[in-house]
């Protein structure tokens, strides 16, 4: 891979890193899972698969995750 293909690990402000969150929530009641999903989506998370979300790295995301824990 060349640098132009994205093989770099630059975490400068123009190319932020990612925070990956893997979580478990009981299947019942479903409102708990929906609440977690809504909060993460509100923070700009993208879902990799069920219960695995990635958020753009930054102070705001870190504070929100720490407050949610």
mmCIF file of the N, C-alpha and C atoms, coordinates in Angstrom:
data_MODEL
# 
_entry.id   MODEL 
# 
loop_
_atom_site.group_PDB 
_atom_site.id 
_atom_site.type_symbol 
_atom_site.label_atom_id 
_atom_site.label_alt_id 
_atom_site.label_comp_id 
_atom_site.label_asym_id 
_atom_site.label_entity_id 
_atom_site.label_seq_id 
_atom_site.pdbx_PDB_ins_code 
_atom_site.Cartn_x 
_atom_site.Cartn_y 
_atom_site.Cartn_z 
_atom_site.occupancy 
_atom_site.B_iso_or_equiv 
_atom_site.pdbx_formal_charge 
_atom_site.auth_seq_id 
_atom_site.auth_comp_id 
_atom_site.auth_asym_id 
_atom_site.auth_atom_id 
_atom_site.pdbx_PDB_model_num 
ATOM 1   N N  . UNK A 1 1  ? 0.832   -1.183 0.000  1.00 0.00 ? 1  UNK A N  1 
ATOM 2   C CA . UNK A 1 1  ? 0.000   0.000  0.000  1.00 0.00 ? 1  UNK A CA 1 
ATOM 3   C C  . UNK A 1 1  ? 0.869   1.236  0.000  1.00 0.00 ? 1  UNK A C  1 
ATOM 4   N N  . UNK A 1 2  ? 0.441   2.233  -0.733 1.00 0.00 ? 2  UNK A N  1 
ATOM 5   C CA . UNK A 1 2  ? 1.164   3.493  -0.705 1.00 0.00 ? 2  UNK A CA 1 
ATOM 6   C C  . UNK A 1 2  ? 0.503   4.433  0.274  1.00 0.00 ? 2  UNK A C  1 
ATOM 7   N N  . UNK A 1 3  ? 1.198   5.516  0.586  1.00 0.00 ? 3  UNK A N  1 
ATOM 8   C CA . UNK A 1 3  ? 0.643   6.479  1.530  1.00 0.00 ? 3  UNK A CA 1 
ATOM 9   C C  . UNK A 1 3  ? -0.676  7.039  1.026  1.00 0.00 ? 3  UNK A C  1 
ATOM 10  N N  . UNK A 1 4  ? -0.810  7.208  -0.269 1.00 0.00 ? 4  UNK A N  1 
ATOM 11  C CA . UNK A 1 4  ? -2.038  7.746  -0.840 1.00 0.00 ? 4  UNK A CA 1 
ATOM 12  C C  . UNK A 1 4  ? -3.216  6.791  -0.670 1.00 0.00 ? 4  UNK A C  1 
ATOM 13  N N  . UNK A 1 5  ? -2.953  5.513  -0.468 1.00 0.00 ? 5  UNK A N  1 
ATOM 14  C CA . UNK A 1 5  ? -4.023  4.535  -0.300 1.00 0.00 ? 5  UNK A CA 1 
ATOM 15  C C  . UNK A 1 5  ? -4.502  4.435  1.141  1.00 0.00 ? 5  UNK A C  1 
ATOM 16  N N  . UNK A 1 6  ? -3.931  5.203  2.038  1.00 0.00 ? 6  UNK A N  1 
ATOM 17  C CA . UNK A 1 6  ? -4.430  5.238  3.401  1.00 0.00 ? 6  UNK A CA 1 
ATOM 18  C C  . UNK A 1 6  ? -3.678  4.357  4.373  1.00 0.00 ? 6  UNK A C  1 
ATOM 19  N N  . UNK A 1 7  ? -2.433  4.050  4.128  1.00 0.00 ? 7  UNK A N  1 
ATOM 20  C CA . UNK A 1 7  ? -1.683  3.189  5.036  1.00 0.00 ? 7  UNK A CA 1 
ATOM 21  C C  . UNK A 1 7  ? -1.031  3.963  6.175  1.00 0.00 ? 7  UNK A C  1 
ATOM 22  N N  . UNK A 1 8  ? -1.225  5.261  6.234  1.00 0.00 ? 8  UNK A N  1 
ATOM 23  C CA . UNK A 1 8  ? -0.603  6.042  7.298  1.00 0.00 ? 8  UNK A CA 1 
ATOM 24  C C  . UNK A 1 8  ? -1.449  5.996  8.561  1.00 0.00 ? 8  UNK A C  1 
ATOM 25  N N  . UNK A 1 9  ? -0.844  6.347  9.663  1.00 0.00 ? 9  UNK A N  1 
ATOM 26  C CA . UNK A 1 9  ? -1.565  6.406  10.937 1.00 0.00 ? 9  UNK A CA 1 
ATOM 27  C C  . UNK A 1 9  ? -1.516  7.819  11.493 1.00 0.00 ? 9  UNK A C  1 
ATOM 28  N N  . UNK A 1 10 ? -1.599  8.807  10.618 1.00 0.00 ? 10 UNK A N  1 
ATOM 29  C CA . UNK A 1 10 ? -1.573  10.211 11.004 1.00 0.00 ? 10 UNK A CA 1 
ATOM 30  C C  . UNK A 1 10 ? -2.832  10.552 11.794 1.00 0.00 ? 10 UNK A C  1 
ATOM 31  N N  . UNK A 1 11 ? -2.673  11.076 13.003 1.00 0.00 ? 11 UNK A N  1 
ATOM 32  C CA . UNK A 1 11 ? -3.823  11.483 13.812 1.00 0.00 ? 11 UNK A CA 1 
ATOM 33  C C  . UNK A 1 11 ? -3.816  12.992 14.020 1.00 0.00 ? 11 UNK A C  1 
ATOM 34  N N  . UNK A 1 12 ? -3.393  13.724 12.998 1.00 0.00 ? 12 UNK A N  1 
ATOM 35  C CA . UNK A 1 12 ? -3.405  15.175 13.066 1.00 0.00 ? 12 UNK A CA 1 
ATOM 36  C C  . UNK A 1 12 ? -4.851  15.668 13.030 1.00 0.00 ? 12 UNK A C  1 
ATOM 37  N N  . UNK A 1 13 ? -5.084  16.947 13.312 1.00 0.00 ? 13 UNK A N  1 
ATOM 38  C CA . UNK A 1 13 ? -6.463  17.461 13.297 1.00 0.00 ? 13 UNK A CA 1 
ATOM 39  C C  . UNK A 1 13 ? -7.178  17.240 11.971 1.00 0.00 ? 13 UNK A C  1 
ATOM 40  N N  . UNK A 1 14 ? -6.428  17.169 10.874 1.00 0.00 ? 14 UNK A N  1 
ATOM 41  C CA . UNK A 1 14 ? -7.040  16.943 9.571  1.00 0.00 ? 14 UNK A CA 1 
ATOM 42  C C  . UNK A 1 14 ? -7.376  15.476 9.336  1.00 0.00 ? 14 UNK A C  1 
ATOM 43  N N  . UNK A 1 15 ? -6.824  14.583 10.143 1.00 0.00 ? 15 UNK A N  1 
ATOM 44  C CA . UNK A 1 15 ? -7.045  13.148 9.990  1.00 0.00 ? 15 UNK A CA 1 
ATOM 45  C C  . UNK A 1 15 ? -7.188  12.522 11.373 1.00 0.00 ? 15 UNK A C  1 
ATOM 46  N N  . UNK A 1 16 ? -8.352  12.743 12.038 1.00 0.00 ? 16 UNK A N  1 
ATOM 47  C CA . UNK A 1 16 ? -8.498  12.249 13.409 1.00 0.00 ? 16 UNK A CA 1 
ATOM 48  C C  . UNK A 1 16 ? -8.569  10.730 13.475 1.00 0.00 ? 16 UNK A C  1 
ATOM 49  N N  . UNK A 1 17 ? -8.250  10.201 14.642 1.00 0.00 ? 17 UNK A N  1 
ATOM 50  C CA . UNK A 1 17 ? -8.350  8.770  14.865 1.00 0.00 ? 17 UNK A CA 1 
ATOM 51  C C  . UNK A 1 17 ? -9.782  8.398  15.246 1.00 0.00 ? 17 UNK A C  1 
ATOM 52  N N  . UNK A 1 18 ? -9.949  7.155  15.686 1.00 0.00 ? 18 UNK A N  1 
ATOM 53  C CA . UNK A 1 18 ? -11.268 6.648  16.045 1.00 0.00 ? 18 UNK A CA 1 
ATOM 54  C C  . UNK A 1 18 ? -11.237 6.015  17.423 1.00 0.00 ? 18 UNK A C  1 
ATOM 55  N N  . UNK A 1 19 ? -12.342 6.122  18.130 1.00 0.00 ? 19 UNK A N  1 
ATOM 56  C CA . UNK A 1 19 ? -12.552 5.411  19.381 1.00 0.00 ? 19 UNK A CA 1 
ATOM 57  C C  . UNK A 1 19 ? -13.516 4.266  19.062 1.00 0.00 ? 19 UNK A C  1 
ATOM 58  N N  . UNK A 1 20 ? -13.173 3.063  19.456 1.00 0.00 ? 20 UNK A N  1 
ATOM 59  C CA . UNK A 1 20 ? -14.040 1.911  19.208 1.00 0.00 ? 20 UNK A CA 1 
ATOM 60  C C  . UNK A 1 20 ? -14.651 1.484  20.531 1.00 0.00 ? 20 UNK A C  1 
ATOM 61  N N  . UNK A 1 21 ? -15.955 1.348  20.538 1.00 0.00 ? 21 UNK A N  1 
ATOM 62  C CA . UNK A 1 21 ? -16.695 0.971  21.735 1.00 0.00 ? 21 UNK A CA 1 
ATOM 63  C C  . UNK A 1 21 ? -17.395 -0.354 21.485 1.00 0.00 ? 21 UNK A C  1 
ATOM 64  N N  . UNK A 1 22 ? -17.122 -1.313 22.345 1.00 0.00 ? 22 UNK A N  1 
ATOM 65  C CA . UNK A 1 22 ? -17.798 -2.612 22.310 1.00 0.00 ? 22 UNK A CA 1 
ATOM 66  C C  . UNK A 1 22 ? -18.560 -2.715 23.622 1.00 0.00 ? 22 UNK A C  1 
ATOM 67  N N  . UNK A 1 23 ? -19.852 -2.940 23.531 1.00 0.00 ? 23 UNK A N  1 
ATOM 68  C CA . UNK A 1 23 ? -20.665 -2.916 24.746 1.00 0.00 ? 23 UNK A CA 1 
ATOM 69  C C  . UNK A 1 23 ? -21.660 -4.063 24.759 1.00 0.00 ? 23 UNK A C  1 
ATOM 70  N N  . UNK A 1 24 ? -22.205 -4.309 25.944 1.00 0.00 ? 24 UNK A N  1 
ATOM 71  C CA . UNK A 1 24 ? -23.266 -5.302 26.136 1.00 0.00 ? 24 UNK A CA 1 
ATOM 72  C C  . UNK A 1 24 ? -24.424 -4.646 26.864 1.00 0.00 ? 24 UNK A C  1 
ATOM 73  N N  . UNK A 1 25 ? -25.601 -4.873 26.348 1.00 0.00 ? 25 UNK A N  1 
ATOM 74  C CA . UNK A 1 25 ? -26.834 -4.387 26.970 1.00 0.00 ? 25 UNK A CA 1 
ATOM 75  C C  . UNK A 1 25 ? -27.809 -5.553 26.939 1.00 0.00 ? 25 UNK A C  1 
ATOM 76  N N  . UNK A 1 26 ? -28.529 -5.793 28.027 1.00 0.00 ? 26 UNK A N  1 
ATOM 77  C CA . UNK A 1 26 ? -29.498 -6.897 28.024 1.00 0.00 ? 26 UNK A CA 1 
ATOM 78  C C  . UNK A 1 26 ? -30.505 -6.757 26.877 1.00 0.00 ? 26 UNK A C  1 
ATOM 79  N N  . UNK A 1 27 ? -30.950 -7.866 26.336 1.00 0.00 ? 27 UNK A N  1 
ATOM 80  C CA . UNK A 1 27 ? -31.880 -7.819 25.209 1.00 0.00 ? 27 UNK A CA 1 
ATOM 81  C C  . UNK A 1 27 ? -33.266 -7.325 25.614 1.00 0.00 ? 27 UNK A C  1 
ATOM 82  N N  . UNK A 1 28 ? -33.614 -7.465 26.855 1.00 0.00 ? 28 UNK A N  1 
ATOM 83  C CA . UNK A 1 28 ? -34.901 -6.978 27.355 1.00 0.00 ? 28 UNK A CA 1 
ATOM 84  C C  . UNK A 1 28 ? -34.667 -6.071 28.552 1.00 0.00 ? 28 UNK A C  1 
ATOM 85  N N  . UNK A 1 29 ? -35.302 -4.973 28.670 1.00 0.00 ? 29 UNK A N  1 
ATOM 86  C CA . UNK A 1 29 ? -36.214 -4.357 27.723 1.00 0.00 ? 29 UNK A CA 1 
ATOM 87  C C  . UNK A 1 29 ? -35.452 -3.708 26.566 1.00 0.00 ? 29 UNK A C  1 
ATOM 88  N N  . UNK A 1 30 ? -36.061 -3.694 25.404 1.00 0.00 ? 30 UNK A N  1 
ATOM 89  C CA . UNK A 1 30 ? -35.392 -3.187 24.210 1.00 0.00 ? 30 UNK A CA 1 
ATOM 90  C C  . UNK A 1 30 ? -35.141 -1.689 24.268 1.00 0.00 ? 30 UNK A C  1 
ATOM 91  N N  . UNK A 1 31 ? -35.855 -0.972 25.097 1.00 0.00 ? 31 UNK A N  1 
ATOM 92  C CA . UNK A 1 31 ? -35.657 0.486  25.179 1.00 0.00 ? 31 UNK A CA 1 
ATOM 93  C C  . UNK A 1 31 ? -34.246 0.833  25.645 1.00 0.00 ? 31 UNK A C  1 
ATOM 94  N N  . UNK A 1 32 ? -33.621 -0.042 26.432 1.00 0.00 ? 32 UNK A N  1 
ATOM 95  C CA . UNK A 1 32 ? -32.245 0.230  26.879 1.00 0.00 ? 32 UNK A CA 1 
ATOM 96  C C  . UNK A 1 32 ? -31.281 0.213  25.701 1.00 0.00 ? 32 UNK A C  1 
ATOM 97  N N  . UNK A 1 33 ? -31.422 -0.782 24.824 1.00 0.00 ? 33 UNK A N  1 
ATOM 98  C CA . UNK A 1 33 ? -30.562 -0.841 23.635 1.00 0.00 ? 33 UNK A CA 1 
ATOM 99  C C  . UNK A 1 33 ? -30.816 0.345  22.723 1.00 0.00 ? 33 UNK A C  1 
ATOM 100 N N  . UNK A 1 34 ? -32.081 0.727  22.589 1.00 0.00 ? 34 UNK A N  1 
ATOM 101 C CA . UNK A 1 34 ? -32.424 1.869  21.735 1.00 0.00 ? 34 UNK A CA 1 
ATOM 102 C C  . UNK A 1 34 ? -31.837 3.162  22.294 1.00 0.00 ? 34 UNK A C  1 
ATOM 103 N N  . UNK A 1 35 ? -31.845 3.301  23.619 1.00 0.00 ? 35 UNK A N  1 
ATOM 104 C CA . UNK A 1 35 ? -31.276 4.492  24.245 1.00 0.00 ? 35 UNK A CA 1 
ATOM 105 C C  . UNK A 1 35 ? -29.781 4.588  23.980 1.00 0.00 ? 35 UNK A C  1 
ATOM 106 N N  . UNK A 1 36 ? -29.076 3.484  24.134 1.00 0.00 ? 36 UNK A N  1 
ATOM 107 C CA . UNK A 1 36 ? -27.632 3.470  23.868 1.00 0.00 ? 36 UNK A CA 1 
ATOM 108 C C  . UNK A 1 36 ? -27.384 3.811  22.406 1.00 0.00 ? 36 UNK A C  1 
ATOM 109 N N  . UNK A 1 37 ? -28.129 3.198  21.506 1.00 0.00 ? 37 UNK A N  1 
ATOM 110 C CA . UNK A 1 37 ? -27.960 3.437  20.077 1.00 0.00 ? 37 UNK A CA 1 
ATOM 111 C C  . UNK A 1 37 ? -28.177 4.912  19.749 1.00 0.00 ? 37 UNK A C  1 
ATOM 112 N N  . UNK A 1 38 ? -29.243 5.508  20.280 1.00 0.00 ? 38 UNK A N  1 
ATOM 113 C CA . UNK A 1 38 ? -29.536 6.921  20.000 1.00 0.00 ? 38 UNK A CA 1 
ATOM 114 C C  . UNK A 1 38 ? -28.438 7.838  20.521 1.00 0.00 ? 38 UNK A C  1 
ATOM 115 N N  . UNK A 1 39 ? -27.955 7.567  21.724 1.00 0.00 ? 39 UNK A N  1 
ATOM 116 C CA . UNK A 1 39 ? -26.895 8.415  22.288 1.00 0.00 ? 39 UNK A CA 1 
ATOM 117 C C  . UNK A 1 39 ? -25.618 8.336  21.458 1.00 0.00 ? 39 UNK A C  1 
ATOM 118 N N  . UNK A 1 40 ? -25.240 7.139  21.059 1.00 0.00 ? 40 UNK A N  1 
ATOM 119 C CA . UNK A 1 40 ? -24.031 6.989  20.256 1.00 0.00 ? 40 UNK A CA 1 
ATOM 120 C C  . UNK A 1 40 ? -24.188 7.626  18.889 1.00 0.00 ? 40 UNK A C  1 
ATOM 121 N N  . UNK A 1 41 ? -25.323 7.435  18.243 1.00 0.00 ? 41 UNK A N  1 
ATOM 122 C CA . UNK A 1 41 ? -25.563 8.062  16.942 1.00 0.00 ? 41 UNK A CA 1 
ATOM 123 C C  . UNK A 1 41 ? -25.532 9.579  17.073 1.00 0.00 ? 41 UNK A C  1 
ATOM 124 N N  . UNK A 1 42 ? -26.047 10.097 18.187 1.00 0.00 ? 42 UNK A N  1 
ATOM 125 C CA . UNK A 1 42 ? -26.019 11.533 18.431 1.00 0.00 ? 42 UNK A CA 1 
ATOM 126 C C  . UNK A 1 42 ? -24.607 12.087 18.565 1.00 0.00 ? 42 UNK A C  1 
ATOM 127 N N  . UNK A 1 43 ? -23.682 11.226 18.978 1.00 0.00 ? 43 UNK A N  1 
ATOM 128 C CA . UNK A 1 43 ? -22.272 11.626 19.103 1.00 0.00 ? 43 UNK A CA 1 
ATOM 129 C C  . UNK A 1 43 ? -21.519 11.489 17.781 1.00 0.00 ? 43 UNK A C  1 
ATOM 130 N N  . UNK A 1 44 ? -22.191 10.955 16.765 1.00 0.00 ? 44 UNK A N  1 
ATOM 131 C CA . UNK A 1 44 ? -21.547 10.785 15.467 1.00 0.00 ? 44 UNK A CA 1 
ATOM 132 C C  . UNK A 1 44 ? -20.977 9.401  15.248 1.00 0.00 ? 44 UNK A C  1 
ATOM 133 N N  . UNK A 1 45 ? -21.408 8.431  16.037 1.00 0.00 ? 45 UNK A N  1 
ATOM 134 C CA . UNK A 1 45 ? -20.893 7.062  15.914 1.00 0.00 ? 45 UNK A CA 1 
ATOM 135 C C  . UNK A 1 45 ? -21.397 6.395  14.638 1.00 0.00 ? 45 UNK A C  1 
ATOM 136 N N  . UNK A 1 46 ? -20.561 5.514  14.120 1.00 0.00 ? 46 UNK A N  1 
ATOM 137 C CA . UNK A 1 46 ? -20.984 4.619  13.050 1.00 0.00 ? 46 UNK A CA 1 
ATOM 138 C C  . UNK A 1 46 ? -20.907 3.208  13.611 1.00 0.00 ? 46 UNK A C  1 
ATOM 139 N N  . UNK A 1 47 ? -21.828 2.374  13.177 1.00 0.00 ? 47 UNK A N  1 
ATOM 140 C CA . UNK A 1 47 ? -21.863 1.008  13.695 1.00 0.00 ? 47 UNK A CA 1 
ATOM 141 C C  . UNK A 1 47 ? -21.112 0.065  12.778 1.00 0.00 ? 47 UNK A C  1 
ATOM 142 N N  . UNK A 1 48 ? -20.173 -0.682 13.369 1.00 0.00 ? 48 UNK A N  1 
ATOM 143 C CA . UNK A 1 48 ? -19.393 -1.676 12.641 1.00 0.00 ? 48 UNK A CA 1 
ATOM 144 C C  . UNK A 1 48 ? -20.195 -2.971 12.566 1.00 0.00 ? 48 UNK A C  1 
ATOM 145 N N  . UNK A 1 49 ? -20.825 -3.324 13.660 1.00 0.00 ? 49 UNK A N  1 
ATOM 146 C CA . UNK A 1 49 ? -21.734 -4.469 13.763 1.00 0.00 ? 49 UNK A CA 1 
ATOM 147 C C  . UNK A 1 49 ? -22.532 -4.282 15.040 1.00 0.00 ? 49 UNK A C  1 
ATOM 148 N N  . UNK A 1 50 ? -23.397 -5.220 15.369 1.00 0.00 ? 50 UNK A N  1 
ATOM 149 C CA . UNK A 1 50 ? -24.191 -5.088 16.593 1.00 0.00 ? 50 UNK A CA 1 
ATOM 150 C C  . UNK A 1 50 ? -23.281 -4.910 17.796 1.00 0.00 ? 50 UNK A C  1 
ATOM 151 N N  . UNK A 1 51 ? -23.570 -3.913 18.592 1.00 0.00 ? 51 UNK A N  1 
ATOM 152 C CA . UNK A 1 51 ? -22.849 -3.604 19.836 1.00 0.00 ? 51 UNK A CA 1 
ATOM 153 C C  . UNK A 1 51 ? -21.392 -3.206 19.640 1.00 0.00 ? 51 UNK A C  1 
ATOM 154 N N  . UNK A 1 52 ? -21.019 -2.794 18.441 1.00 0.00 ? 52 UNK A N  1 
ATOM 155 C CA . UNK A 1 52 ? -19.669 -2.294 18.170 1.00 0.00 ? 52 UNK A CA 1 
ATOM 156 C C  . UNK A 1 52 ? -19.807 -0.995 17.374 1.00 0.00 ? 52 UNK A C  1 
ATOM 157 N N  . UNK A 1 53 ? -19.389 0.102  17.997 1.00 0.00 ? 53 UNK A N  1 
ATOM 158 C CA . UNK A 1 53 ? -19.508 1.409  17.362 1.00 0.00 ? 53 UNK A CA 1 
ATOM 159 C C  . UNK A 1 53 ? -18.144 2.091  17.334 1.00 0.00 ? 53 UNK A C  1 
ATOM 160 N N  . UNK A 1 54 ? -17.939 2.932  16.339 1.00 0.00 ? 54 UNK A N  1 
ATOM 161 C CA . UNK A 1 54 ? -16.715 3.719  16.219 1.00 0.00 ? 54 UNK A CA 1 
ATOM 162 C C  . UNK A 1 54 ? -17.100 5.194  16.210 1.00 0.00 ? 54 UNK A C  1 
ATOM 163 N N  . UNK A 1 55 ? -16.376 5.969  17.010 1.00 0.00 ? 55 UNK A N  1 
ATOM 164 C CA . UNK A 1 55 ? -16.611 7.410  17.085 1.00 0.00 ? 55 UNK A CA 1 
ATOM 165 C C  . UNK A 1 55 ? -15.344 8.146  16.687 1.00 0.00 ? 55 UNK A C  1 
ATOM 166 N N  . UNK A 1 56 ? -15.496 9.288  16.016 1.00 0.00 ? 56 UNK A N  1 
ATOM 167 C CA . UNK A 1 56 ? -14.313 10.098 15.721 1.00 0.00 ? 56 UNK A CA 1 
ATOM 168 C C  . UNK A 1 56 ? -13.650 10.507 17.035 1.00 0.00 ? 56 UNK A C  1 
ATOM 169 N N  . UNK A 1 57 ? -12.343 10.342 17.108 1.00 0.00 ? 57 UNK A N  1 
ATOM 170 C CA . UNK A 1 57 ? -11.598 10.664 18.324 1.00 0.00 ? 57 UNK A CA 1 
ATOM 171 C C  . UNK A 1 57 ? -11.607 12.167 18.574 1.00 0.00 ? 57 UNK A C  1 
ATOM 172 N N  . UNK A 1 58 ? -11.756 12.524 19.823 1.00 0.00 ? 58 UNK A N  1 
ATOM 173 C CA . UNK A 1 58 ? -11.716 13.932 20.193 1.00 0.00 ? 58 UNK A CA 1 
ATOM 174 C C  . UNK A 1 58 ? -12.146 14.110 21.629 1.00 0.00 ? 58 UNK A C  1 
ATOM 175 N N  . UNK A 1 59 ? -11.857 15.267 22.193 1.00 0.00 ? 59 UNK A N  1 
ATOM 176 C CA . UNK A 1 59 ? -12.196 15.518 23.593 1.00 0.00 ? 59 UNK A CA 1 
ATOM 177 C C  . UNK A 1 59 ? -13.697 15.393 23.873 1.00 0.00 ? 59 UNK A C  1 
ATOM 178 N N  . UNK A 1 60 ? -14.537 15.868 22.964 1.00 0.00 ? 60 UNK A N  1 
ATOM 179 C CA . UNK A 1 60 ? -15.979 15.811 23.190 1.00 0.00 ? 60 UNK A CA 1 
ATOM 180 C C  . UNK A 1 60 ? -16.471 14.364 23.257 1.00 0.00 ? 60 UNK A C  1 
ATOM 181 N N  . UNK A 1 61 ? -15.996 13.511 22.363 1.00 0.00 ? 61 UNK A N  1 
ATOM 182 C CA . UNK A 1 61 ? -16.402 12.099 22.361 1.00 0.00 ? 61 UNK A CA 1 
ATOM 183 C C  . UNK A 1 61 ? -15.895 11.404 23.619 1.00 0.00 ? 61 UNK A C  1 
ATOM 184 N N  . UNK A 1 62 ? -14.674 11.687 24.018 1.00 0.00 ? 62 UNK A N  1 
ATOM 185 C CA . UNK A 1 62 ? -14.119 11.068 25.220 1.00 0.00 ? 62 UNK A CA 1 
ATOM 186 C C  . UNK A 1 62 ? -14.903 11.481 26.467 1.00 0.00 ? 62 UNK A C  1 
ATOM 187 N N  . UNK A 1 63 ? -15.261 12.761 26.566 1.00 0.00 ? 63 UNK A N  1 
ATOM 188 C CA . UNK A 1 63 ? -16.055 13.233 27.709 1.00 0.00 ? 63 UNK A CA 1 
ATOM 189 C C  . UNK A 1 63 ? -17.425 12.578 27.728 1.00 0.00 ? 63 UNK A C  1 
ATOM 190 N N  . UNK A 1 64 ? -18.066 12.497 26.570 1.00 0.00 ? 64 UNK A N  1 
ATOM 191 C CA . UNK A 1 64 ? -19.405 11.896 26.501 1.00 0.00 ? 64 UNK A CA 1 
ATOM 192 C C  . UNK A 1 64 ? -19.371 10.423 26.873 1.00 0.00 ? 64 UNK A C  1 
ATOM 193 N N  . UNK A 1 65 ? -18.368 9.693  26.416 1.00 0.00 ? 65 UNK A N  1 
ATOM 194 C CA . UNK A 1 65 ? -18.260 8.282  26.770 1.00 0.00 ? 65 UNK A CA 1 
ATOM 195 C C  . UNK A 1 65 ? -17.974 8.103  28.261 1.00 0.00 ? 65 UNK A C  1 
ATOM 196 N N  . UNK A 1 66 ? -17.121 8.945  28.805 1.00 0.00 ? 66 UNK A N  1 
ATOM 197 C CA . UNK A 1 66 ? -16.817 8.856  30.240 1.00 0.00 ? 66 UNK A CA 1 
ATOM 198 C C  . UNK A 1 66 ? -18.063 9.166  31.079 1.00 0.00 ? 66 UNK A C  1 
ATOM 199 N N  . UNK A 1 67 ? -18.873 10.104 30.629 1.00 0.00 ? 67 UNK A N  1 
ATOM 200 C CA . UNK A 1 67 ? -20.087 10.447 31.362 1.00 0.00 ? 67 UNK A CA 1 
ATOM 201 C C  . UNK A 1 67 ? -21.133 9.345  31.248 1.00 0.00 ? 67 UNK A C  1 
ATOM 202 N N  . UNK A 1 68 ? -21.106 8.579  30.163 1.00 0.00 ? 68 UNK A N  1 
ATOM 203 C CA . UNK A 1 68 ? -22.078 7.510  29.945 1.00 0.00 ? 68 UNK A CA 1 
ATOM 204 C C  . UNK A 1 68 ? -21.719 6.235  30.677 1.00 0.00 ? 68 UNK A C  1 
ATOM 205 N N  . UNK A 1 69 ? -20.480 6.105  31.087 1.00 0.00 ? 69 UNK A N  1 
ATOM 206 C CA . UNK A 1 69 ? -20.028 4.850  31.707 1.00 0.00 ? 69 UNK A CA 1 
ATOM 207 C C  . UNK A 1 69 ? -20.606 4.636  33.078 1.00 0.00 ? 69 UNK A C  1 
# 
